[in-house]
Amino acid sequence: MYPPFEEKGKIFTDIVRTQKANVVIQTTLNTTIHGYLHIRLDNRLKDELDMNEPFVAITDAIVFDAQKTEMYKTDFIAVNRSHIVYLFPINEQEDTGSES
């Protein structure tokens, strides 16, 4: 069975519902990326990282160099999974300040 398509040849696919996870990614290129990883509703963050696709999509990304200087901002960046050293989620409700 073929997927539906319009007269111009565009193929329509099912909408994949996701939830956004605010994450920090350290890459092998000594850059840090802050942005949103979109996780399918039935998956965990680790499940998204374990997928067979070569790239992970990050939206609203800010890329920093090794000195934590902002290099650029972009609405979308595709990060090669093999270049990810570590990735962790940021809980937006959590206060990151320390108390004395």
Residue pairs with C-beta under 8 A, 6 or more apart in sequence:
3 11
3 12
3 13
4 11
4 12
5 11
5 12
6 12
16 40
17 40
17 41
18 38
18 39
18 40
18 41
19 38
19 39
19 41
20 36
20 37
20 38
20 39
20 59
21 36
21 37
21 38
21 39
21 45
21 89
22 34
22 35
22 36
22 89
22 90
22 91
22 92
23 34
23 35
23 36
23 37
23 45
23 58
23 87
23 88
23 89
23 90
24 32
24 33
24 34
24 87
24 88
24 90
25 32
25 33
25 34
25 35
25 58
25 79
25 84
25 86
25 87
26 32
26 84
26 85
26 86
26 87
27 33
27 79
27 83
27 84
27 85
28 83
28 84
28 85
29 83
30 65
30 66
31 63
31 64
31 65
31 66
31 71
32 63
32 64
32 68
33 58
33 61
33 62
33 63
33 64
33 77
33 79
34 61
34 62
34 64
34 90
35 58
35 59
35 60
35 61
35 62
35 77
36 58
36 59
36 60
37 45
37 48
37 56
37 57
37 58
37 87
38 57
38 59
39 45
39 47
39 48
40 47
40 48
45 87
45 89
48 56
49 56
49 81
49 84
49 87
53 81
54 80
54 81
54 82
55 78
55 79
55 80
55 81
56 78
56 79
56 81
56 84
57 76
57 77
57 78
57 79
58 76
58 77
58 78
58 79
59 75
59 76
60 75
61 73
61 74
61 75
61 76
61 77
62 70
62 72
62 73
63 70
63 71
63 72
63 73
63 74
63 77
64 70
64 71
65 71
